[in-house]
């Protein structure tokens, strides 16, 4: 993924911070819907959803989340990498199996 391209596109995005937050919520809902379709969950058996559909919805959500991040003042790729490393470390620690 070329984050510099995403940063450039984010700077051109006319949506406000609030609108981007709502767009992220919308995309998250589309991921949830794609999961229900793919897994043929109760109430969704008649809907057709593929793994590729789910992957595309995940990608849409990532793009919107990253665009929102890069619209925030002072955001940078280095800062994002540091935050992700910190969060991944917490996640990994939380996932460790307790004996």
Buried (B, 14 or more C-beta within 10 A) or exposed (E): EEBEEBBEEBEEBEBEEEEBEEBBEEBBEBBEBBBBBBEEEEEBEEEEBEEEBBEBBBEBBBBBBBBBBBBEEEBEEEEBEEEEEEEEEEEEEEEEEEE
